[in-house]
Amino acid sequence: MNADPDRIRRDLSPELDRAEAERIVEVGMQLSAARPLPDPNFRGELRRQLAGAQASGSTAPRRVWALAASYALAGLLLLAVAGIGVAGSGPFAA
């Protein structure tokens, strides 16, 4: 998968010296050519999972409300423990 040199040039600052810009484009092309691709089995499995998520119309976790409620409950519990500690009693009182 080779990058387009014009695309690399568009990302560069216009104040850059022309010779410097060409060196950066050359390095970008070398990096793009040397970039390893994931295993075809991994790519195929990822494609199937993403296609399945799109077909079902949902990319969110199945129990997102339960997850959000558990995080909120844990946060409230931690705030209560901190409040008890500030009041001068509890597990962290000095």
Biopython code that builds the backbone (N, CA, C, O; Angstrom):
import numpy as np
from Bio.PDB.StructureBuilder import StructureBuilder

atoms = [
    (1, "MET", "N", (0.846, -1.163, 0.000)),
    (1, "MET", "CA", (0.000, 0.000, 0.000)),
    (1, "MET", "C", (0.901, 1.238, 0.000)),
    (1, "MET", "O", (1.479, 1.588, 1.029)),
    (2, "ASN", "N", (1.013, 1.874, -1.111)),
    (2, "ASN", "CA", (1.865, 3.056, -1.228)),
    (2, "ASN", "C", (1.040, 4.318, -1.079)),
    (2, "ASN", "O", (-0.095, 4.404, -1.546)),
    (3, "ALA", "N", (1.641, 5.294, -0.416)),
    (3, "ALA", "CA", (0.968, 6.574, -0.228)),
    (3, "ALA", "C", (1.136, 7.426, -1.479)),
    (3, "ALA", "O", (2.073, 7.247, -2.256)),
    (4, "ASP", "N", (0.220, 8.340, -1.648)),
    (4, "ASP", "CA", (0.278, 9.267, -2.769)),
    (4, "ASP", "C", (1.177, 10.438, -2.377)),
    (4, "ASP", "O", (0.915, 11.085, -1.363)),
    (5, "PRO", "N", (2.235, 10.734, -3.152)),
    (5, "PRO", "CA", (3.133, 11.840, -2.786)),
    (5, "PRO", "C", (2.415, 13.178, -2.703)),
    (5, "PRO", "O", (2.779, 14.017, -1.879)),
    (6, "ASP", "N", (1.408, 13.394, -3.533)),
    (6, "ASP", "CA", (0.665, 14.657, -3.475)),
    (6, "ASP", "C", (-0.100, 14.798, -2.170)),
    (6, "ASP", "O", (-0.241, 15.901, -1.641)),
    (7, "ARG", "N", (-0.593, 13.678, -1.653)),
    (7, "ARG", "CA", (-1.303, 13.715, -0.378)),
    (7, "ARG", "C", (-0.341, 14.083, 0.754)),
    (7, "ARG", "O", (-0.708, 14.832, 1.659)),
    (8, "ILE", "N", (0.872, 13.565, 0.708)),
    (8, "ILE", "CA", (1.871, 13.907, 1.720)),
    (8, "ILE", "C", (2.215, 15.391, 1.616)),
    (8, "ILE", "O", (2.339, 16.071, 2.634)),
    (9, "ARG", "N", (2.366, 15.889, 0.407)),
    (9, "ARG", "CA", (2.706, 17.307, 0.211)),
    (9, "ARG", "C", (1.614, 18.228, 0.750)),
    (9, "ARG", "O", (1.911, 19.282, 1.314)),
    (10, "ARG", "N", (0.353, 17.832, 0.577)),
    (10, "ARG", "CA", (-0.755, 18.661, 1.065)),
    (10, "ARG", "C", (-0.724, 18.798, 2.584)),
    (10, "ARG", "O", (-1.174, 19.808, 3.125)),
    (11, "ASP", "N", (-0.190, 17.780, 3.278)),
    (11, "ASP", "CA", (-0.137, 17.815, 4.733)),
    (11, "ASP", "C", (0.997, 18.683, 5.265)),
    (11, "ASP", "O", (1.016, 19.010, 6.451)),
    (12, "LEU", "N", (1.935, 19.059, 4.411)),
    (12, "LEU", "CA", (3.090, 19.837, 4.852)),
    (12, "LEU", "C", (2.775, 21.324, 4.893)),
    (12, "LEU", "O", (1.877, 21.802, 4.200)),
    (13, "SER", "N", (3.513, 22.033, 5.699)),
    (13, "SER", "CA", (3.341, 23.472, 5.834)),
    (13, "SER", "C", (3.834, 24.175, 4.573)),
    (13, "SER", "O", (4.863, 23.784, 4.021)),
    (14, "PRO", "N", (3.127, 25.199, 4.106)),
    (14, "PRO", "CA", (3.567, 25.911, 2.904)),
    (14, "PRO", "C", (4.865, 26.700, 3.122)),
    (14, "PRO", "O", (5.558, 27.012, 2.153)),
    (15, "GLU", "N", (5.204, 27.027, 4.371)),
    (15, "GLU", "CA", (6.439, 27.761, 4.645)),
    (15, "GLU", "C", (7.681, 26.887, 4.562)),
    (15, "GLU", "O", (8.800, 27.398, 4.634)),
    (16, "LEU", "N", (7.503, 25.582, 4.413)),
    (16, "LEU", "CA", (8.630, 24.651, 4.387)),
    (16, "LEU", "C", (9.451, 24.832, 3.116)),
    (16, "LEU", "O", (8.898, 25.033, 2.035)),
    (17, "ASP", "N", (10.760, 24.761, 3.252)),
    (17, "ASP", "CA", (11.667, 24.845, 2.111)),
    (17, "ASP", "C", (11.368, 23.689, 1.144)),
    (17, "ASP", "O", (11.077, 22.575, 1.578)),
    (18, "ARG", "N", (11.440, 23.956, -0.157)),
    (18, "ARG", "CA", (11.077, 22.941, -1.157)),
    (18, "ARG", "C", (11.930, 21.684, -1.038)),
    (18, "ARG", "O", (11.407, 20.573, -1.123)),
    (19, "ALA", "N", (13.244, 21.847, -0.841)),
    (19, "ALA", "CA", (14.128, 20.680, -0.715)),
    (19, "ALA", "C", (13.783, 19.876, 0.537)),
    (19, "ALA", "O", (13.779, 18.645, 0.518)),
    (20, "GLU", "N", (13.497, 20.585, 1.616)),
    (20, "GLU", "CA", (13.107, 19.915, 2.868)),
    (20, "GLU", "C", (11.794, 19.155, 2.673)),
    (20, "GLU", "O", (11.650, 18.026, 3.141)),
    (21, "ALA", "N", (10.850, 19.771, 1.988)),
    (21, "ALA", "CA", (9.564, 19.122, 1.737)),
    (21, "ALA", "C", (9.745, 17.857, 0.905)),
    (21, "ALA", "O", (9.094, 16.847, 1.170)),
    (22, "GLU", "N", (10.610, 17.899, -0.085)),
    (22, "GLU", "CA", (10.836, 16.712, -0.922)),
    (22, "GLU", "C", (11.495, 15.595, -0.125)),
    (22, "GLU", "O", (11.203, 14.420, -0.346)),
    (23, "ARG", "N", (12.389, 15.956, 0.809)),
    (23, "ARG", "CA", (13.002, 14.924, 1.665)),
    (23, "ARG", "C", (11.948, 14.295, 2.563)),
    (23, "ARG", "O", (11.960, 13.085, 2.787)),
    (24, "ILE", "N", (11.037, 15.112, 3.078)),
    (24, "ILE", "CA", (9.972, 14.582, 3.926)),
    (24, "ILE", "C", (9.049, 13.670, 3.121)),
    (24, "ILE", "O", (8.632, 12.622, 3.613)),
    (25, "VAL", "N", (8.729, 14.061, 1.893)),
    (25, "VAL", "CA", (7.888, 13.223, 1.031)),
    (25, "VAL", "C", (8.590, 11.892, 0.755)),
    (25, "VAL", "O", (7.953, 10.838, 0.765)),
    (26, "GLU", "N", (9.897, 11.942, 0.510)),
    (26, "GLU", "CA", (10.659, 10.715, 0.246)),
    (26, "GLU", "C", (10.628, 9.785, 1.462)),
    (26, "GLU", "O", (10.429, 8.579, 1.317)),
    (27, "VAL", "N", (10.825, 10.343, 2.652)),
    (27, "VAL", "CA", (10.769, 9.526, 3.866)),
    (27, "VAL", "C", (9.356, 8.964, 4.054)),
    (27, "VAL", "O", (9.198, 7.803, 4.431)),
    (28, "GLY", "N", (8.339, 9.775, 3.795)),
    (28, "GLY", "CA", (6.965, 9.296, 3.903)),
    (28, "GLY", "C", (6.672, 8.145, 2.954)),
    (28, "GLY", "O", (5.975, 7.197, 3.317)),
    (29, "MET", "N", (7.196, 8.226, 1.752)),
    (29, "MET", "CA", (7.007, 7.137, 0.783)),
    (29, "MET", "C", (7.723, 5.869, 1.247)),
    (29, "MET", "O", (7.184, 4.770, 1.115)),
    (30, "GLN", "N", (8.933, 6.016, 1.791)),
    (30, "GLN", "CA", (9.671, 4.852, 2.287)),
    (30, "GLN", "C", (8.933, 4.210, 3.464)),
    (30, "GLN", "O", (8.824, 2.986, 3.542)),
    (31, "LEU", "N", (8.430, 5.037, 4.373)),
    (31, "LEU", "CA", (7.690, 4.498, 5.515)),
    (31, "LEU", "C", (6.410, 3.800, 5.077)),
    (31, "LEU", "O", (6.045, 2.755, 5.615)),
    (32, "SER", "N", (5.741, 4.380, 4.106)),
    (32, "SER", "CA", (4.513, 3.773, 3.599)),
    (32, "SER", "C", (4.789, 2.429, 2.934)),
    (32, "SER", "O", (4.015, 1.484, 3.086)),
    (33, "ALA", "N", (5.895, 2.349, 2.195)),
    (33, "ALA", "CA", (6.235, 1.097, 1.520)),
    (33, "ALA", "C", (6.662, 0.021, 2.516)),
    (33, "ALA", "O", (6.440, -1.165, 2.273)),
    (34, "ALA", "N", (7.272, 0.423, 3.635)),
    (34, "ALA", "CA", (7.764, -0.542, 4.617)),
    (34, "ALA", "C", (6.710, -0.912, 5.655)),
    (34, "ALA", "O", (6.968, -1.755, 6.514)),
    (35, "ARG", "N", (5.541, -0.306, 5.594)),
    (35, "ARG", "CA", (4.493, -0.558, 6.593)),
    (35, "ARG", "C", (3.966, -1.988, 6.451)),
    (35, "ARG", "O", (3.518, -2.383, 5.374)),
    (36, "PRO", "N", (4.020, -2.762, 7.541)),
    (36, "PRO", "CA", (3.509, -4.135, 7.456)),
    (36, "PRO", "C", (1.976, -4.164, 7.465)),
    (36, "PRO", "O", (1.331, -3.317, 8.083)),
    (37, "LEU", "N", (1.423, -5.129, 6.786)),
    (37, "LEU", "CA", (-0.024, -5.324, 6.778)),
    (37, "LEU", "C", (-0.391, -6.418, 7.773)),
    (37, "LEU", "O", (0.377, -7.362, 7.961)),
    (38, "PRO", "N", (-1.551, -6.305, 8.413)),
    (38, "PRO", "CA", (-1.987, -7.375, 9.316)),
    (38, "PRO", "C", (-2.217, -8.674, 8.544)),
    (38, "PRO", "O", (-2.376, -8.674, 7.323)),
    (39, "ASP", "N", (-2.231, -9.763, 9.279)),
    (39, "ASP", "CA", (-2.466, -11.084, 8.712)),
    (39, "ASP", "C", (-3.823, -11.111, 7.995)),
    (39, "ASP", "O", (-4.792, -10.548, 8.505)),
    (40, "PRO", "N", (-3.909, -11.750, 6.830)),
    (40, "PRO", "CA", (-5.190, -11.800, 6.105)),
    (40, "PRO", "C", (-6.323, -12.421, 6.927)),
    (40, "PRO", "O", (-7.476, -12.009, 6.798)),
    (41, "ASN", "N", (-6.005, -13.409, 7.769)),
    (41, "ASN", "CA", (-7.052, -14.004, 8.606)),
    (41, "ASN", "C", (-7.619, -12.982, 9.586)),
    (41, "ASN", "O", (-8.829, -12.929, 9.804)),
    (42, "PHE", "N", (-6.743, -12.173, 10.174)),
    (42, "PHE", "CA", (-7.186, -11.122, 11.091)),
    (42, "PHE", "C", (-8.052, -10.105, 10.370)),
    (42, "PHE", "O", (-9.103, -9.707, 10.873)),
    (43, "ARG", "N", (-7.608, -9.681, 9.186)),
    (43, "ARG", "CA", (-8.375, -8.686, 8.430)),
    (43, "ARG", "C", (-9.748, -9.224, 8.054)),
    (43, "ARG", "O", (-10.741, -8.502, 8.127)),
    (44, "GLY", "N", (-9.807, -10.502, 7.649)),
    (44, "GLY", "CA", (-11.090, -11.100, 7.276)),
    (44, "GLY", "C", (-12.036, -11.198, 8.457)),
    (44, "GLY", "O", (-13.224, -10.902, 8.334)),
    (45, "GLU", "N", (-11.503, -11.617, 9.615)),
    (45, "GLU", "CA", (-12.333, -11.715, 10.814)),
    (45, "GLU", "C", (-12.827, -10.340, 11.247)),
    (45, "GLU", "O", (-13.986, -10.187, 11.633)),
    (46, "LEU", "N", (-11.956, -9.348, 11.184)),
    (46, "LEU", "CA", (-12.352, -7.985, 11.539)),
    (46, "LEU", "C", (-13.437, -7.468, 10.595)),
    (46, "LEU", "O", (-14.394, -6.830, 11.033)),
    (47, "ARG", "N", (-13.285, -7.744, 9.302)),
    (47, "ARG", "CA", (-14.292, -7.316, 8.326)),
    (47, "ARG", "C", (-15.652, -7.964, 8.615)),
    (47, "ARG", "O", (-16.689, -7.306, 8.532)),
    (48, "ARG", "N", (-15.636, -9.257, 8.955)),
    (48, "ARG", "CA", (-16.896, -9.941, 9.257)),
    (48, "ARG", "C", (-17.549, -9.376, 10.513)),
    (48, "ARG", "O", (-18.768, -9.212, 10.560)),
    (49, "GLN", "N", (-16.734, -9.073, 11.543)),
    (49, "GLN", "CA", (-17.297, -8.521, 12.770)),
    (49, "GLN", "C", (-17.891, -7.140, 12.525)),
    (49, "GLN", "O", (-18.977, -6.831, 13.015)),
    (50, "LEU", "N", (-17.180, -6.312, 11.768)),
    (50, "LEU", "CA", (-17.689, -4.970, 11.489)),
    (50, "LEU", "C", (-18.929, -5.016, 10.618)),
    (50, "LEU", "O", (-19.863, -4.242, 10.828)),
    (51, "ALA", "N", (-18.951, -5.910, 9.645)),
    (51, "ALA", "CA", (-20.131, -6.045, 8.786)),
    (51, "ALA", "C", (-21.321, -6.539, 9.598)),
    (51, "ALA", "O", (-22.448, -6.102, 9.367)),
    (52, "GLY", "N", (-21.087, -7.441, 10.542)),
    (52, "GLY", "CA", (-22.158, -7.934, 11.399)),
    (52, "GLY", "C", (-22.703, -6.845, 12.294)),
    (52, "GLY", "O", (-23.910, -6.779, 12.532)),
    (53, "ALA", "N", (-21.816, -5.980, 12.801)),
    (53, "ALA", "CA", (-22.255, -4.871, 13.658)),
    (53, "ALA", "C", (-23.070, -3.871, 12.855)),
    (53, "ALA", "O", (-24.051, -3.325, 13.360)),
    (54, "GLN", "N", (-22.674, -3.626, 11.607)),
    (54, "GLN", "CA", (-23.436, -2.703, 10.767)),
    (54, "GLN", "C", (-24.790, -3.286, 10.406)),
    (54, "GLN", "O", (-25.788, -2.566, 10.369)),
    (55, "ALA", "N", (-24.833, -4.594, 10.138)),
    (55, "ALA", "CA", (-26.093, -5.222, 9.751)),
    (55, "ALA", "C", (-27.099, -5.183, 10.899)),
    (55, "ALA", "O", (-28.296, -5.007, 10.673)),
    (56, "SER", "N", (-26.610, -5.349, 12.134)),
    (56, "SER", "CA", (-27.532, -5.335, 13.270)),
    (56, "SER", "C", (-27.906, -3.905, 13.656)),
    (56, "SER", "O", (-28.841, -3.701, 14.430)),
    (57, "GLY", "N", (-27.190, -2.920, 13.128)),
    (57, "GLY", "CA", (-27.519, -1.531, 13.385)),
    (57, "GLY", "C", (-26.993, -1.009, 14.705)),
    (57, "GLY", "O", (-27.320, 0.109, 15.102)),
    (58, "SER", "N", (-26.176, -1.806, 15.398)),
    (58, "SER", "CA", (-25.684, -1.378, 16.697)),
    (58, "SER", "C", (-24.208, -1.708, 16.823)),
    (58, "SER", "O", (-23.792, -2.839, 16.573)),
    (59, "THR", "N", (-23.429, -0.728, 17.206)),
    (59, "THR", "CA", (-22.020, -0.978, 17.482)),
    (59, "THR", "C", (-21.735, -0.794, 18.966)),
    (59, "THR", "O", (-20.590, -0.938, 19.396)),
    (60, "ALA", "N", (-22.772, -0.474, 19.766)),
    (60, "ALA", "CA", (-22.611, -0.289, 21.206)),
    (60, "ALA", "C", (-22.705, -1.642, 21.916)),
    (60, "ALA", "O", (-23.272, -2.591, 21.375)),
    (61, "PRO", "N", (-22.152, -1.726, 23.121)),
    (61, "PRO", "CA", (-22.297, -2.961, 23.896)),
    (61, "PRO", "C", (-23.761, -3.270, 24.156)),
    (61, "PRO", "O", (-24.598, -2.368, 24.193)),
    (62, "ARG", "N", (-24.063, -4.535, 24.336)),
    (62, "ARG", "CA", (-25.459, -4.954, 24.494)),
    (62, "ARG", "C", (-26.078, -4.394, 25.767)),
    (62, "ARG", "O", (-27.248, -4.011, 25.779)),
    (63, "ARG", "N", (-25.292, -4.348, 26.838)),
    (63, "ARG", "CA", (-25.841, -3.892, 28.109)),
    (63, "ARG", "C", (-25.224, -2.561, 28.503)),
    (63, "ARG", "O", (-24.635, -2.439, 29.578)),
    (64, "VAL", "N", (-25.354, -1.584, 27.655)),
    (64, "VAL", "CA", (-24.723, -0.292, 27.912)),
    (64, "VAL", "C", (-25.327, 0.397, 29.124)),
    (64, "VAL", "O", (-24.607, 1.079, 29.854)),
    (65, "TRP", "N", (-26.621, 0.245, 29.362)),
    (65, "TRP", "CA", (-27.250, 0.881, 30.528)),
    (65, "TRP", "C", (-26.752, 0.256, 31.813)),
    (65, "TRP", "O", (-26.503, 0.967, 32.786)),
    (66, "ALA", "N", (-26.603, -1.050, 31.839)),
    (66, "ALA", "CA", (-26.097, -1.711, 33.041)),
    (66, "ALA", "C", (-24.653, -1.292, 33.310)),
    (66, "ALA", "O", (-24.267, -1.099, 34.463)),
    (67, "LEU", "N", (-23.876, -1.155, 32.281)),
    (67, "LEU", "CA", (-22.489, -0.723, 32.425)),
    (67, "LEU", "C", (-22.421, 0.707, 32.953)),
    (67, "LEU", "O", (-21.644, 0.994, 33.863)),
    (68, "ALA", "N", (-23.220, 1.597, 32.394)),
    (68, "ALA", "CA", (-23.240, 2.992, 32.853)),
    (68, "ALA", "C", (-23.725, 3.083, 34.294)),
    (68, "ALA", "O", (-23.183, 3.863, 35.078)),
    (69, "ALA", "N", (-24.727, 2.308, 34.650)),
    (69, "ALA", "CA", (-25.242, 2.326, 36.022)),
    (69, "ALA", "C", (-24.207, 1.805, 37.004)),
    (69, "ALA", "O", (-24.087, 2.335, 38.109)),
    (70, "SER", "N", (-23.460, 0.780, 36.625)),
    (70, "SER", "CA", (-22.447, 0.245, 37.531)),
    (70, "SER", "C", (-21.320, 1.252, 37.736)),
    (70, "SER", "O", (-20.813, 1.377, 38.851)),
    (71, "TYR", "N", (-20.917, 1.970, 36.697)),
    (71, "TYR", "CA", (-19.892, 3.009, 36.856)),
    (71, "TYR", "C", (-20.404, 4.150, 37.737)),
    (71, "TYR", "O", (-19.664, 4.665, 38.574)),
    (72, "ALA", "N", (-21.653, 4.541, 37.554)),
    (72, "ALA", "CA", (-22.226, 5.611, 38.364)),
    (72, "ALA", "C", (-22.308, 5.183, 39.832)),
    (72, "ALA", "O", (-22.011, 5.974, 40.726)),
    (73, "LEU", "N", (-22.706, 3.950, 40.078)),
    (73, "LEU", "CA", (-22.801, 3.447, 41.446)),
    (73, "LEU", "C", (-21.423, 3.396, 42.098)),
    (73, "LEU", "O", (-21.274, 3.764, 43.264)),
    (74, "ALA", "N", (-20.416, 2.943, 41.354)),
    (74, "ALA", "CA", (-19.058, 2.897, 41.894)),
    (74, "ALA", "C", (-18.558, 4.310, 42.214)),
    (74, "ALA", "O", (-17.907, 4.519, 43.238)),
    (75, "GLY", "N", (-18.857, 5.265, 41.355)),
    (75, "GLY", "CA", (-18.467, 6.650, 41.605)),
    (75, "GLY", "C", (-19.129, 7.212, 42.846)),
    (75, "GLY", "O", (-18.479, 7.882, 43.649)),
    (76, "LEU", "N", (-20.415, 6.946, 43.011)),
    (76, "LEU", "CA", (-21.124, 7.415, 44.200)),
    (76, "LEU", "C", (-20.569, 6.777, 45.465)),
    (76, "LEU", "O", (-20.455, 7.441, 46.496)),
    (77, "LEU", "N", (-20.228, 5.513, 45.397)),
    (77, "LEU", "CA", (-19.640, 4.824, 46.542)),
    (77, "LEU", "C", (-18.300, 5.450, 46.920)),
    (77, "LEU", "O", (-18.025, 5.664, 48.100)),
    (78, "LEU", "N", (-17.480, 5.739, 45.936)),
    (78, "LEU", "CA", (-16.193, 6.374, 46.212)),
    (78, "LEU", "C", (-16.372, 7.777, 46.787)),
    (78, "LEU", "O", (-15.632, 8.168, 47.690)),
    (79, "LEU", "N", (-17.332, 8.532, 46.284)),
    (79, "LEU", "CA", (-17.608, 9.852, 46.844)),
    (79, "LEU", "C", (-18.088, 9.749, 48.289)),
    (79, "LEU", "O", (-17.724, 10.582, 49.119)),
    (80, "ALA", "N", (-18.894, 8.744, 48.598)),
    (80, "ALA", "CA", (-19.370, 8.556, 49.969)),
    (80, "ALA", "C", (-18.209, 8.228, 50.899)),
    (80, "ALA", "O", (-18.127, 8.775, 51.999)),
    (81, "VAL", "N", (-17.310, 7.345, 50.474)),
    (81, "VAL", "CA", (-16.142, 7.002, 51.289)),
    (81, "VAL", "C", (-15.270, 8.230, 51.501)),
    (81, "VAL", "O", (-14.774, 8.447, 52.607)),
    (82, "ALA", "N", (-15.074, 9.037, 50.467)),
    (82, "ALA", "CA", (-14.274, 10.260, 50.602)),
    (82, "ALA", "C", (-14.967, 11.246, 51.540)),
    (82, "ALA", "O", (-14.303, 11.889, 52.353)),
    (83, "GLY", "N", (-16.270, 11.374, 51.443)),
    (83, "GLY", "CA", (-17.008, 12.269, 52.328)),
    (83, "GLY", "C", (-16.922, 11.840, 53.778)),
    (83, "GLY", "O", (-16.780, 12.686, 54.661)),
    (84, "ILE", "N", (-17.006, 10.553, 54.043)),
    (84, "ILE", "CA", (-16.872, 10.048, 55.409)),
    (84, "ILE", "C", (-15.467, 10.331, 55.933)),
    (84, "ILE", "O", (-15.288, 10.676, 57.101)),
    (85, "GLY", "N", (-14.475, 10.180, 55.059)),
    (85, "GLY", "CA", (-13.095, 10.452, 55.460)),
    (85, "GLY", "C", (-12.875, 11.915, 55.781)),
    (85, "GLY", "O", (-12.172, 12.241, 56.737)),
    (86, "VAL", "N", (-13.462, 12.798, 55.000)),
    (86, "VAL", "CA", (-13.329, 14.234, 55.249)),
    (86, "VAL", "C", (-14.031, 14.605, 56.552)),
    (86, "VAL", "O", (-13.588, 15.507, 57.263)),
    (87, "ALA", "N", (-15.112, 13.919, 56.862)),
    (87, "ALA", "CA", (-15.854, 14.192, 58.098)),
    (87, "ALA", "C", (-15.090, 13.768, 59.339)),
    (87, "ALA", "O", (-15.463, 14.155, 60.446)),
    (88, "GLY", "N", (-14.019, 12.976, 59.186)),
    (88, "GLY", "CA", (-13.189, 12.604, 60.321)),
    (88, "GLY", "C", (-13.359, 11.184, 60.783)),
    (88, "GLY", "O", (-12.756, 10.800, 61.785)),
    (89, "SER", "N", (-14.146, 10.388, 60.108)),
    (89, "SER", "CA", (-14.251, 8.981, 60.468)),
    (89, "SER", "C", (-14.124, 8.141, 59.208)),
    (89, "SER", "O", (-13.908, 8.688, 58.126)),
    (90, "GLY", "N", (-14.249, 6.860, 59.323)),
    (90, "GLY", "CA", (-14.149, 6.016, 58.150)),
    (90, "GLY", "C", (-12.770, 5.392, 58.011)),
    (90, "GLY", "O", (-11.904, 5.590, 58.864)),
    (91, "PRO", "N", (-12.566, 4.640, 56.938)),
    (91, "PRO", "CA", (-11.320, 3.861, 56.799)),
    (91, "PRO", "C", (-10.060, 4.707, 56.572)),
    (91, "PRO", "O", (-8.955, 4.242, 56.854)),
    (92, "PHE", "N", (-10.201, 5.915, 56.076)),
    (92, "PHE", "CA", (-9.017, 6.723, 55.764)),
    (92, "PHE", "C", (-8.842, 7.912, 56.700)),
    (92, "PHE", "O", (-8.028, 8.796, 56.433)),
    (93, "ALA", "N", (-9.589, 7.942, 57.781)),
    (93, "ALA", "CA", (-9.496, 9.074, 58.716)),
    (93, "ALA", "C", (-8.177, 9.008, 59.469)),
    (93, "ALA", "O", (-7.690, 7.929, 59.804)),
    (94, "ALA", "N", (-7.613, 10.166, 59.726)),
    (94, "ALA", "CA", (-6.330, 10.207, 60.431)),
    (94, "ALA", "C", (-6.510, 10.332, 61.917)),
    (94, "ALA", "O", (-5.526, 10.379, 62.656)),
]
sb = StructureBuilder()
sb.init_structure("model")
sb.init_model(0)
sb.init_chain("A")
sb.init_seg("    ")
for serial, (resi, resn, name, xyz) in enumerate(atoms, 1):
    if name == "N":
        sb.init_residue(resn, " ", resi, " ")
    sb.init_atom(name, np.array(xyz, "f"), 0.0, 1.0, " ", f" {name:<3s}", serial, name[0])
structure = sb.get_structure()
